Amino acid sequence: MAKLATAFELALPPRSPNTPAYRWLYGSLRAEILSGRLRPGARLPSTRDLASQYGLARGTIVNAFEQLKSEGYIDGSVGSGTYVSGVVPEQLLHVTPGHAVKPAVHGGRQLAISDYGRRARLFAGYENRPTRAFRANLPALDLFPTTLWAKITMRCLRRISRRHLMGCDPLGYIPLRQAVAEYLSRSRGVRCAPEQVAIVSGVQEALDLAARLLLNPEDRVCVENPGYPGAVLAFQAFGAKIFAASVDGEGIEVHQLPRRGVRLIYVTPGHQFPLGTTMSLARRLQLLEWARKSGAVILEDDYDSEYRYSGRPIPALQGLDEGGLVLYAGSFSKVLFPALRLGYVVVPAALVHYFEAIQSLTFRHAPLLEQLVLTDFITEGHFGRHLRRMREVYAERLSVLLEEARLRLAGLLEISSIEAGLQTVGWLSGEIDAESAAAAAAKRNVDVTPVGRYSQGRAATQGLQLGFAALDLKEIRRGVRELAIALEGERKSYHRSPQESRR
């Protein structure tokens, strides 16, 4: 069993004045081992360190160790280190663990939880499991240049200074904000100065900060339907009232939006989540005009539209804004890798001071080392080269998915041809239920997500979200074959017992 090295002091319970030092030390260490706080393989401090820490004679420490060793609790010898045994004595295997989690109580009553705490719901992150067809929302992690990233990281660590160790401004590391501003200006048509760029941990943090900045309980927020569930959960936790507007082939249907009384509207115009459509220029202008008249602020989430495969690039909604009505957010976790918790928000100039104050009181600033590495990755041209390479890879994978679907899924699933992003949607034929289809596909090692899970209320149509970016061509072809078998089985099942299927 691996031994766990530690240089930490042991925090033992206070010694009763009437308890001999040897008996107190022996009993305390034994209790720590049985409770699991000292795990099997954990290294104990040296006898010299323990004697110094607790003001005891070293012989007292040695005697307690020898007793524990004779009873099988610890192993080792003087000079080689002392460790908790991998297996405690057999008669102790029935001891009840002492670390069960109990409800937080005070004075016999459960502790009071804030309204925000009661409204908050867990929003699950990425599951660390093997990638298979058609897991969505993931880039091709096996193609990320990890060796290059590690090289830049080591270089940044070698040149790190005391100034770097102090941290950075609440809005982020200034050279990174400059690099992001230049990138967004050139590639996404965003209008901004570096002073308007805030570095955050990702879009989810941007949602939280926007809610803190703009919302009070009972304020109305508009979202797309279907849409990103993380946004709905974030706004609901702040006590906002959610108004969900439908999405068509041009984006959110502006004519459905209330004329007044809306504080914030959240949209994904570059690559609508989850449908994958790109908001038309006409609809973008219509939305901006609605925001101007209604007094609402727009939060534009441009989460993965760097990967465009067809059609003419449309400037970001923020780039069309003349009135400072749009907060523009994006994330590097979708473009590079999910563990990189860095994103950005472009804040209207009139709101920068307020945004910075909130950032300083909450998350303080994003981790500086990652900001240093990302700055070099962008300014040295690696980011642009990675985007170009992955755009070609993802375009090929999307093309193969569409071609395989045309050959094998005709009459079962019609897959939308998207202009950008890492996933698309397939629409099921009328008699196939999306949830049943997803369950049948899972039995054949295929992951698809019913679009209805992203809807507020009942989904109008039955569709499945399919990711393709993280899959090689062989896995895409396998996934289509297996999905076709699963969907064909669902269709036959429907025709055999239509009444049961309808229930």
C-alpha positions in Angstrom: 0.0 0.0 0.0 1.2 3.5 -0.8 2.5 5.5 2.1 1.2 9.0 2.5 3.9 11.6 3.4 2.9 14.6 5.5 4.6 17.5 7.1 1.5 18.6 9.0 1.2 18.8 12.7 -1.3 16.6 14.4 -4.2 18.3 16.1 -5.0 16.0 19.0 -7.8 16.7 21.6 -6.9 18.6 24.8 -5.3 16.6 27.6 -7.2 16.3 30.8 -5.1 17.4 33.8 -5.6 14.1 35.6 -4.7 11.9 32.5 -1.1 10.7 32.3 0.7 12.0 29.2 1.5 8.5 27.9 -2.2 7.3 28.3 -3.5 10.5 26.7 -1.2 10.3 23.7 -1.9 6.6 23.1 -5.6 7.0 23.4 -5.7 10.1 21.2 -3.7 8.5 18.4 -5.8 5.3 18.6 -9.0 7.3 18.3 -7.7 9.2 15.3 -6.9 6.0 13.5 -10.3 4.3 14.3 -12.3 7.4 13.3 -10.5 7.5 9.9 -9.0 10.9 10.4 -5.6 9.2 10.3 -6.0 7.0 7.2 -4.2 3.8 6.4 -0.7 4.6 5.1 -0.6 8.0 6.6 2.8 9.0 8.0 2.9 10.2 11.6 5.1 13.0 12.8 8.5 12.1 14.2 8.8 11.5 17.9 11.0 14.5 18.1 8.4 16.8 16.4 5.6 15.4 18.6 7.6 16.0 21.7 8.3 19.5 20.7 4.7 20.3 19.7 3.1 19.0 22.9 6.0 19.7 25.4 6.4 16.0 26.3 9.5 13.9 26.9 10.6 12.0 23.8 10.6 8.8 25.8 6.8 9.3 26.4 6.2 9.5 22.7 8.4 6.4 22.0 6.5 4.4 24.6 3.1 5.3 23.1 4.3 4.4 19.6 5.6 1.1 20.8 2.3 0.2 22.4 0.3 1.2 19.3 2.8 -0.9 17.2 2.4 -3.9 19.4 -1.4 -3.8 19.0 -1.1 -3.5 15.2 -2.2 0.1 14.7 1.1 1.5 13.3 4.2 0.2 11.5 7.7 1.4 11.0 10.8 2.0 13.0 13.0 4.8 14.3 14.8 6.4 11.4 12.5 5.0 8.6 9.3 6.8 9.6 6.1 5.6 11.3 2.9 4.9 9.4 -0.7 3.9 10.1 -1.2 0.2 9.4 -3.0 -0.8 6.3 -5.2 -3.2 8.3 -6.2 -2.5 11.9 -6.6 -5.4 14.3 -9.4 -7.9 13.5 -11.4 -7.2 16.6 -11.7 -3.6 15.7 -13.3 -4.1 12.3 -16.7 -3.8 13.8 -16.1 -0.3 15.3 -18.7 2.1 14.0 -17.1 5.0 12.0 -17.3 8.3 13.8 -17.5 10.6 10.8 -21.1 10.2 9.6 -22.5 13.4 8.3 -25.3 14.9 10.4 -27.7 17.8 9.8 -26.3 21.1 10.9 -28.1 21.9 14.2 -27.8 24.5 16.9 -29.4 24.3 20.3 -31.4 21.2 19.1 -32.8 23.1 16.0 -31.8 23.0 12.4 -29.7 26.0 11.4 -31.4 28.7 9.4 -30.7 28.7 5.7 -31.1 31.9 3.6 -33.7 32.2 0.9 -30.9 32.0 -1.7 -29.6 28.8 -0.1 -33.0 27.2 -0.2 -33.6 28.2 -3.8 -30.2 27.0 -5.1 -30.2 23.7 -6.9 -27.1 21.6 -7.7 -26.0 22.1 -11.3 -23.9 19.0 -12.1 -20.6 19.5 -13.9 -18.7 17.2 -16.3 -18.6 13.5 -15.5 -15.1 12.2 -15.8 -15.9 9.1 -17.8 -14.9 7.7 -21.2 -16.2 9.7 -24.1 -18.5 7.9 -26.5 -21.0 8.8 -29.2 -22.8 11.3 -28.9 -21.7 13.0 -25.7 -22.3 16.7 -26.1 -20.6 19.9 -24.9 -17.0 18.5 -25.1 -14.1 19.5 -27.3 -11.5 17.0 -28.6 -9.4 16.8 -25.5 -7.0 14.2 -27.0 -6.0 16.7 -29.7 -5.2 19.5 -27.2 -1.4 20.4 -27.2 -0.8 19.4 -23.6 3.0 19.3 -24.1 3.1 22.8 -25.3 0.7 24.0 -22.5 3.0 22.3 -20.0 6.1 24.0 -21.5 4.5 27.4 -21.3 3.4 26.7 -17.7 6.9 25.8 -16.6 8.3 28.9 -18.3 5.7 31.0 -16.4 6.6 29.4 -13.1 10.3 30.0 -13.6 9.8 33.7 -14.2 7.1 34.2 -11.6 7.8 37.2 -9.3 6.7 38.5 -5.9 4.4 40.8 -7.7 2.7 37.8 -9.4 2.4 36.1 -6.0 0.4 39.0 -4.7 -2.4 38.4 -7.2 -4.0 40.8 -9.6 -6.8 43.3 -10.1 -10.4 42.0 -9.5 -11.1 42.2 -13.2 -8.1 40.0 -14.0 -4.5 40.1 -15.2 -4.1 43.2 -17.4 -2.1 41.6 -20.3 -4.7 38.8 -20.6 -7.5 41.4 -20.7 -5.6 43.2 -23.5 -5.1 39.9 -25.4 -8.8 39.0 -25.0 -10.0 42.4 -26.1 -7.9 42.2 -29.3 -9.0 38.7 -30.1 -12.7 39.6 -29.6 -12.4 42.8 -31.6 -10.8 41.0 -34.6 -12.6 37.6 -34.5 -16.0 38.4 -33.1 -16.6 42.0 -34.0 -16.9 43.0 -30.3 -16.5 46.6 -29.4 -14.5 46.9 -26.3 -11.4 48.4 -24.6 -9.3 46.2 -22.3 -10.7 48.1 -19.4 -14.1 46.6 -20.1 -12.9 43.0 -20.1 -13.3 41.0 -16.8 -11.7 37.6 -16.5 -13.9 35.2 -14.7 -13.9 31.4 -14.1 -16.4 30.8 -16.9 -19.9 31.6 -18.1 -21.5 30.2 -15.0 -19.7 32.8 -12.9 -20.6 35.4 -15.4 -24.3 34.5 -14.9 -23.9 34.8 -11.1 -22.2 38.2 -11.3 -24.8 39.5 -13.8 -27.5 38.4 -11.4 -25.8 40.2 -8.5 -25.3 43.3 -10.6 -28.8 43.6 -12.1 -31.4 41.6 -10.3 -33.5 41.9 -7.2 -35.9 39.1 -5.9 -39.1 38.9 -8.0 -37.4 40.7 -11.0 -38.3 39.2 -14.4 -35.7 37.5 -16.6 -36.3 36.2 -20.1 -34.6 33.1 -21.4 -34.7 31.0 -24.5 -36.9 27.9 -24.6 -35.4 25.4 -24.9 -32.3 26.9 -23.4 -29.3 26.5 -21.1 -30.4 25.1 -17.8 -27.5 26.6 -15.9 -28.8 30.1 -16.6 -32.3 29.3 -15.3 -30.9 27.8 -12.1 -28.6 30.8 -11.5 -31.4 33.3 -11.9 -34.0 31.3 -10.0 -31.5 31.1 -7.0 -31.6 34.9 -6.9 -35.4 34.8 -6.7 -36.0 36.0 -10.3 -39.2 35.2 -12.2 -38.4 33.3 -15.4 -40.2 34.1 -18.7 -39.3 31.6 -21.4 -39.7 32.6 -25.1 -39.7 30.1 -27.9 -36.9 29.8 -30.5 -37.4 29.4 -34.2 -34.9 29.1 -37.1 -33.8 32.7 -36.7 -33.4 32.7 -32.9 -35.5 33.8 -30.0 -38.9 35.0 -31.0 -38.8 38.6 -30.0 -42.5 39.2 -30.6 -43.2 36.9 -27.6 -41.2 39.1 -25.2 -43.0 41.4 -22.7 -42.9 45.1 -23.7 -41.9 46.2 -20.2 -41.0 44.9 -16.8 -37.9 42.8 -17.8 -34.6 43.5 -16.2 -32.4 40.9 -18.0 -32.6 38.7 -21.1 -30.2 35.8 -21.6 -29.5 34.6 -25.2 -27.1 32.4 -27.1 -27.2 34.0 -30.6 -24.0 32.6 -32.1 -25.0 28.9 -31.6 -28.3 28.6 -29.7 -28.2 26.1 -26.9 -29.3 23.4 -27.4 -30.8 23.7 -30.9 -27.7 25.0 -32.6 -29.3 27.7 -34.8 -27.6 31.0 -35.4 -29.6 34.1 -34.8 -30.1 36.0 -38.0 -28.9 39.6 -38.4 -32.5 40.9 -38.7 -33.5 39.1 -35.4 -30.4 40.5 -33.6 -31.4 44.1 -34.6 -34.9 43.4 -33.6 -33.8 42.2 -30.2 -31.6 45.2 -29.6 -34.5 47.5 -30.5 -36.7 45.6 -28.1 -34.1 46.0 -25.3 -33.8 49.7 -26.0 -37.5 50.3 -25.7 -38.1 48.0 -22.7 -35.1 49.0 -20.7 -33.8 45.4 -20.4 -30.1 44.4 -20.4 -29.0 41.6 -22.7 -26.6 38.9 -21.5 -25.0 37.4 -24.7 -23.4 34.0 -24.1 -21.1 33.3 -27.0 -20.0 29.9 -25.6 -18.6 28.0 -28.6 -19.2 30.0 -31.8 -15.4 30.2 -32.5 -16.0 27.0 -34.5 -17.9 28.2 -37.6 -18.2 25.8 -40.5 -20.4 27.5 -43.0 -22.2 30.8 -43.8 -20.9 34.3 -43.4 -19.6 35.3 -40.0 -22.2 37.5 -38.2 -20.8 40.0 -35.7 -21.5 39.4 -32.1 -24.8 41.0 -30.8 -22.6 43.2 -28.7 -20.8 44.5 -31.7 -24.1 45.8 -33.1 -25.1 47.5 -29.8 -25.0 51.3 -29.9 -26.5 51.9 -26.5 -24.4 49.9 -24.0 -27.2 47.3 -23.5 -25.2 44.1 -23.8 -23.0 42.1 -21.5 -20.9 39.7 -23.6 -19.7 36.5 -22.0 -17.5 33.6 -23.3 -15.4 30.8 -22.0 -12.1 29.1 -22.8 -13.2 25.8 -21.3 -15.3 24.9 -24.4 -12.6 26.0 -26.8 -9.6 24.5 -25.0 -10.4 22.1 -22.1 -13.1 22.1 -19.3 -10.6 22.1 -16.4 -9.4 25.5 -17.5 -11.7 27.6 -15.5 -11.2 30.9 -17.3 -13.7 33.0 -19.2 -14.5 36.6 -19.8 -17.2 39.2 -19.6 -17.2 42.4 -21.7 -19.0 44.9 -19.5 -20.7 48.1 -20.8 -18.5 51.1 -19.8 -21.2 52.5 -17.5 -21.3 49.3 -15.5 -17.6 48.5 -15.1 -17.2 50.1 -11.7 -20.1 48.2 -10.3 -19.0 44.9 -11.8 -15.5 45.3 -10.4 -16.8 46.1 -6.9 -18.9 42.9 -6.9 -16.0 40.9 -8.3 -13.8 42.2 -5.5 -16.3 41.1 -2.8 -17.0 37.6 -4.2 -14.5 35.7 -6.3 -11.7 38.3 -5.9 -9.9 37.3 -9.1 -9.3 34.3 -11.3 -6.2 32.1 -10.5 -3.2 34.1 -11.7 -1.0 31.2 -13.0 -3.6 30.0 -15.4 -4.0 33.6 -16.6 -0.2 34.0 -17.2 -0.2 30.7 -19.2 -3.2 31.6 -21.3 -1.8 35.1 -22.0 1.3 33.6 -23.6 -0.8 30.9 -25.4 -2.8 33.7 -27.0 -0.1 36.3 -27.7 2.4 33.8 -29.2 -0.2 32.6 -31.7 -0.9 29.1 -30.3 -4.5 29.9 -29.6 -5.2 31.0 -33.2 -3.4 27.9 -34.6 -5.4 25.6 -32.3 -8.7 27.2 -33.4 -7.8 26.8 -37.1 -6.8 23.2 -36.6 -9.8 22.2 -34.6 -12.2 24.0 -36.9 -11.0 21.7 -39.7 -11.2 18.6 -37.5 -14.7 19.4 -36.2 -16.0 20.3 -39.7 -14.9 16.9 -41.0 -16.6 15.2 -38.0 -19.8 17.1 -38.6 -19.7 16.2 -42.3 -19.3 12.5 -41.5 -22.1 12.6 -38.9 -24.5 14.2 -41.4 -23.5 11.8 -44.2 -23.9 8.7 -42.0 -27.2 10.0 -40.7 -28.4 10.5 -44.2 -27.6 6.8 -45.0 -28.7 5.1 -41.8 -31.2 7.4 -40.0 -33.5 8.4 -42.8 -37.1 8.2 -41.6 -35.9 7.9 -38.0 -34.0 11.1 -37.2 -33.4 14.2 -39.2 -30.2 16.0 -38.1 -29.9 19.7 -38.4 -27.1 21.2 -40.4 -25.5 23.8 -38.1 -23.2 26.7 -38.9 -21.1 26.6 -35.7 -20.5 24.8 -32.4 -19.7 21.4 -30.9 -23.1 19.7 -31.1 -26.3 19.6 -33.1 -29.9 18.4 -32.8 -31.8 15.6 -34.5 -35.6 15.6 -34.8 -37.3 12.3 -34.3 -40.1 11.0 -36.5 -43.5 11.5 -35.0 -44.0 8.2 -33.3 -40.7 8.0 -31.4 -40.5 9.4 -27.9 -37.2 11.2 -27.1 -36.9 9.9 -23.5 -37.5 6.3 -24.6 -35.1 6.7 -27.5 -32.4 8.0 -25.2 -32.9 5.0 -22.9 -32.7 2.6 -25.8 -29.6 4.2 -27.2 -27.9 4.1 -23.8 -28.3 0.3 -23.8 -26.2 0.3 -26.9 -23.5 2.6 -25.4 -24.7 5.7 -27.2 -25.3 9.0 -25.3 -28.0 11.3 -26.5 -29.9 14.0 -24.6 -33.6 14.6 -25.2 -34.1 18.3 -26.1 -37.1 18.4 -23.7 -34.8 18.3 -20.7 -33.7 21.8 -21.7 -37.3 23.1 -22.0 -39.4 25.2 -19.7 -42.7 23.3 -19.7 -43.5 20.5 -22.2 -41.3 20.2 -25.3 -43.3 21.0 -28.5 -41.3 18.5 -30.6 -39.3 15.4 -29.9 -35.5 15.9 -30.5 -32.1 14.6 -29.4 -29.0 16.6 -28.8 -25.9 15.0 -30.4 -22.3 16.0 -29.8 -19.6 15.2 -32.4 -16.5 17.3 -31.6 -15.0 14.9 -29.1 -15.4 11.8 -31.3 -13.2 10.3 -33.9 -14.7 9.2 -37.2 -14.8 5.5 -36.2 -16.8 6.3 -33.1 -19.2 8.6 -35.0 -19.9 5.8 -37.5 -20.4 3.2 -34.7 -22.7 5.6 -32.9 -24.9 6.2 -35.9 -25.2 2.4 -36.5 -26.1 1.7 -32.9 -28.5 4.7 -32.7 -30.3 3.5 -35.9 -30.8 0.1 -34.4 -32.1 1.6 -31.1 -34.5 4.0 -32.9 -35.8 1.3 -35.3 -36.6 -0.8 -32.2 -38.5 2.0 -30.7 -40.5 2.6 -33.8 -41.4 -1.1 -34.1 -42.3 -1.2 -30.4 -44.7 1.7 -31.0 -46.5 0.0 -33.8 -46.8 -3.2 -31.8 -48.5 -1.6 -28.9 -49.5 2.0 -29.7 -51.8 2.5 -26.7 -49.0 1.5 -24.3 -46.5 3.7 -26.1 -48.8 6.7 -25.9 -49.1 6.2 -22.1 
